[in-house]
Amino acid sequence: MQPNLTDQYILDDMLCEEKQLISLYGTAITESGCPNLRRAFQQNMITSLEDQYQVFTQMKDLGFYQPKDAQSADVQQAVQKMTQTKGQL
């Protein structure tokens, strides 16, 4: 049985694909020893990040994706945790 290709299904698939591409580019960047190849991966990653945000925004505007706004205290806690983790590396 073929899935019902609704706008929501298509956008969700696009969002998942962009997230996967971003992850793959991150791995490729960290494992690349060639400066030119690294720059190409970085440029492609930026493009994928922009594309992902456009899909996310469209899904949000259509009511398909409803993220909750983070509380200021939660944001500060996450920043502190990441700063601590970075300091431990």
Secondary structure, 3 states (H helix, E strand, C coil): CCCCCCHHHHHHHHHHHHHHHHHHHHHHHHHCCCHHHHHHHHHHHHHHHHHHHHHHHHHHHCCCCCCCCCCHHHHHHHHHHHHHHHHHC
